[in-house]
Amino acid sequence: MRLLDPQLEAFLAVVKNKTVHGAANDIHLTQTGITQRIRTLERRLSTSLFVRSRRGMILTKEGEALLRYCQQVEQLEGEALSSITGTGTERIVSISIAGPTTIIHSRITSPCIKVAKKFPHLLLKFDINDNENCVNSLRRGDSQLAIIEHRYLSDEMEHKILRPELYVLVSSPKWKKRNLHEVIRNERIIDFDEQDQITFNYLKQYGLFDSANKDRHFANRTSTLSIMIADELGYGVLPLEFAKPYINNRQLIMLNAGKTYPHALTLAWFPRHQQPKYFSALIKACE
């Protein structure tokens, strides 16, 4: 039994399959039937929901908003049907949490697993994403919760400010006896990508930026970045929680007397007409 009307069912099938042909096969309709349902839905809403491209049917901004609505309805559907029919069973729901490697690994996974154990009908997906694509994942409806920088928030999102990640300046242990200013002046920085400003921000906070060599190597995986630093290709910053095992194993050392730079992060989601208990519990678990 489905609570979504036939037009929304066709809409979800096109989103899932990316093509009208695939949607038709999925819900056992003709392609003409799918097309008619989508056109009727677009007329009802006075907007376009899809753009055709070489990659298939791509959602418009309005289509993304409708997808989020449908996903929320589907998640509540099981609870409603359980209450109406008295079956006592809830429909399986899936929640995706997008965020950077370091914070997902150190602070999000374990508490969210505890939530999942309390709600047996809940399936978790951790979408590890070390760049601004986390906010795009949230907008597309691929993720229902995303850990992002505050600057990526939009007015329609709800959010919770998380405890900041503390970044430390690190290098190879072989540089232990070198003067900090000499390292900053002569060695290259290793960052995530060209948009990554955290090392620069760290250096500015401690008055080291002006004398620093601004040449940078890049690695868009934190583990690879750590190896590059350990192998003396340069220096950089890492979240303290992530760096601790490398420091304890003497693969890295902290520079600048272990002084930290706080990197603010926010948990974001789109508002829900009715917020399920498991969703509220996941929000509470993320600190």
C-alpha positions in Angstrom: 0.0 0.0 0.0 1.3 3.5 -1.0 0.2 6.8 0.3 1.9 8.8 -2.5 -0.4 9.6 -5.4 0.4 8.1 -8.9 2.0 11.3 -10.2 4.4 11.4 -7.3 5.1 7.7 -7.7 6.0 8.4 -11.4 8.2 11.3 -10.3 10.2 9.2 -7.9 10.6 6.5 -10.5 12.1 9.0 -12.9 14.4 10.3 -10.2 15.6 6.8 -9.4 16.1 5.6 -12.9 17.2 8.9 -14.6 15.2 8.0 -17.7 11.5 7.8 -18.6 12.2 4.3 -20.1 13.7 3.0 -16.9 10.9 4.5 -14.8 8.2 2.9 -17.0 9.8 -0.5 -16.6 10.2 0.0 -12.8 6.5 0.7 -12.1 5.0 -1.2 -15.1 3.7 1.7 -17.1 4.2 2.8 -20.7 6.6 5.6 -21.3 3.7 7.7 -22.5 2.0 7.1 -19.2 5.0 8.2 -17.2 5.4 11.3 -19.4 1.7 12.2 -18.9 1.9 11.9 -15.2 5.0 14.1 -15.0 3.5 16.8 -17.2 0.3 16.7 -15.2 2.3 17.1 -12.0 4.3 20.0 -13.5 1.1 21.7 -14.5 -0.3 21.3 -11.0 2.8 22.9 -9.5 3.3 25.4 -12.3 7.0 24.6 -12.6 9.5 22.3 -14.4 10.8 19.4 -12.4 13.4 18.0 -14.8 16.0 19.1 -17.3 17.0 16.6 -20.0 20.7 16.1 -20.4 23.2 13.5 -21.7 23.2 12.1 -18.2 19.5 11.6 -18.3 16.7 13.4 -16.5 18.3 16.0 -14.0 16.2 17.6 -11.3 15.7 21.3 -11.3 15.9 23.2 -8.0 12.1 22.9 -7.7 12.4 19.1 -8.4 15.0 18.8 -5.6 12.6 20.4 -3.2 9.8 18.0 -4.3 12.1 15.0 -3.9 12.9 16.0 -0.3 9.1 16.3 0.4 8.5 12.8 -1.1 11.3 11.3 0.9 9.8 12.7 4.1 6.4 11.4 3.2 7.8 7.9 2.5 9.6 7.9 5.9 6.4 8.8 7.7 4.3 6.4 5.7 5.4 3.3 7.6 4.6 4.8 10.9 1.1 6.0 9.7 0.2 2.6 8.2 1.4 0.8 11.3 -0.9 3.0 13.4 -3.9 2.7 11.0 -3.7 -1.0 10.3 -2.5 -2.0 13.8 0.2 -4.3 12.4 2.8 -3.0 14.9 5.5 -2.9 12.2 7.2 0.1 10.7 8.5 0.5 7.2 12.3 0.3 6.9 13.7 3.8 6.4 17.2 4.9 5.3 19.0 8.0 6.5 22.2 9.2 4.9 24.6 11.4 6.8 27.2 13.3 4.7 30.3 14.7 6.2 34.2 14.9 6.2 36.2 11.8 6.9 37.7 13.1 10.1 34.6 14.1 12.0 32.5 11.2 10.7 35.2 8.8 11.9 36.0 10.4 15.3 32.7 11.8 16.5 29.6 10.8 14.4 29.7 7.1 13.6 29.7 5.6 17.2 26.8 7.7 18.6 24.7 7.3 15.5 25.2 3.5 15.6 23.7 3.6 19.2 20.7 5.4 17.7 20.3 2.8 15.0 20.2 0.0 17.6 17.3 1.7 19.4 15.3 2.0 16.1 15.5 -1.4 14.3 13.7 -0.1 11.2 16.4 2.5 10.6 19.2 1.9 8.1 22.2 4.2 8.2 24.4 5.3 5.4 27.6 7.4 6.1 28.5 9.4 3.0 32.2 10.3 3.4 32.7 13.6 1.6 35.8 15.8 2.2 34.6 18.8 0.2 31.6 21.2 -0.4 29.7 18.4 -2.2 28.1 17.6 1.2 25.8 20.5 0.8 24.9 19.5 -2.8 24.2 16.0 -1.5 21.7 17.5 1.0 20.1 19.7 -1.6 19.6 16.7 -4.1 18.1 14.6 -1.4 20.9 12.1 -1.5 21.6 12.8 2.2 19.1 13.9 4.9 21.8 15.2 7.3 25.0 16.9 6.3 28.0 18.3 8.2 29.1 21.5 6.4 30.8 24.8 7.0 28.4 27.5 8.2 29.0 29.5 5.0 27.2 26.9 2.9 23.9 27.2 4.9 20.9 28.6 3.2 17.9 30.2 4.7 15.6 27.2 4.2 17.9 24.9 6.1 17.7 24.1 9.8 21.0 23.5 11.6 22.9 22.7 14.8 26.3 24.1 15.5 28.7 21.3 16.3 31.7 21.4 18.6 34.6 22.7 16.4 37.3 20.5 15.1 40.7 21.6 16.6 43.5 21.6 14.0 47.2 21.3 14.8 50.2 22.1 12.7 52.2 18.9 12.0 55.3 17.7 10.2 57.6 14.7 9.9 59.4 13.7 13.2 62.7 14.2 11.3 62.0 18.0 11.5 61.8 17.9 15.3 65.0 20.0 15.8 64.3 22.5 13.1 63.2 26.0 13.9 59.5 26.6 13.2 60.1 29.9 11.3 62.7 28.2 9.1 60.3 25.4 8.3 57.5 27.9 7.5 59.8 30.0 5.3 61.4 27.1 3.3 59.0 24.2 3.1 55.8 23.8 1.1 52.3 23.4 2.5 50.3 20.2 1.9 46.5 20.9 1.7 43.3 19.2 0.6 42.7 21.3 -2.5 43.1 24.8 -3.9 40.0 26.0 -2.0 41.3 24.7 1.3 42.2 27.7 3.5 42.6 26.1 6.9 46.5 26.0 6.9 46.5 29.6 5.8 44.0 30.5 8.5 46.1 28.7 11.1 49.3 30.6 10.0 47.4 33.9 10.1 46.1 33.3 13.6 49.7 32.9 14.9 51.4 35.6 12.8 53.2 33.2 10.6 51.5 33.7 7.2 53.5 36.6 5.8 56.8 34.8 6.1 55.5 31.5 4.8 56.2 29.8 1.5 52.8 29.8 -0.2 53.6 26.9 -2.6 51.3 23.9 -1.9 51.0 20.2 -2.7 47.5 18.8 -2.6 45.8 15.5 -1.7 42.0 15.2 -1.5 42.2 12.3 1.0 43.2 13.0 4.6 45.0 9.8 5.0 47.1 10.5 1.8 47.8 14.0 3.0 49.1 12.6 6.3 51.5 10.2 4.5 52.8 13.1 2.4 53.6 15.1 5.5 55.1 12.1 7.3 57.4 11.5 4.3 58.8 15.1 4.5 57.1 16.5 1.3 55.9 19.4 3.4 53.9 20.3 6.5 50.2 21.1 7.1 47.3 21.0 9.5 45.2 18.1 10.6 42.3 17.7 13.1 43.8 16.8 16.4 41.5 13.8 16.8 42.6 12.4 13.5 46.3 13.2 14.0 46.6 11.6 17.5 47.3 8.0 16.2 50.0 9.3 13.9 51.5 11.3 16.7 51.4 8.4 19.2 53.0 6.2 16.6 55.7 8.8 16.0 54.8 9.2 12.3 54.1 12.9 12.9 54.9 15.6 15.4 53.1 18.8 16.3 54.7 22.1 15.5 54.1 25.5 17.2 53.9 23.9 20.7 50.7 22.1 19.8 48.6 25.2 19.5 45.3 24.7 17.9 43.0 26.4 15.4 39.2 25.9 15.8 37.4 24.9 12.6 33.6 25.5 13.0 31.2 22.9 11.5 27.4 22.8 11.4 24.9 19.9 11.1 22.3 20.9 8.5 19.0 19.4 7.3 15.8 20.6 5.7 12.7 21.2 7.8 10.2 18.5 8.2 6.5 18.9 8.9 6.7 16.1 11.4 10.1 15.1 12.7 10.3 11.4 13.5 11.9 10.3 16.8 14.8 8.6 15.1 15.6 11.7 13.2 15.6 13.9 16.3 17.8 11.2 18.0 20.3 11.4 15.2 20.5 15.2 15.5 21.0 15.0 19.2 23.7 12.3 18.8 25.8 14.6 16.6 27.9 16.8 18.8 
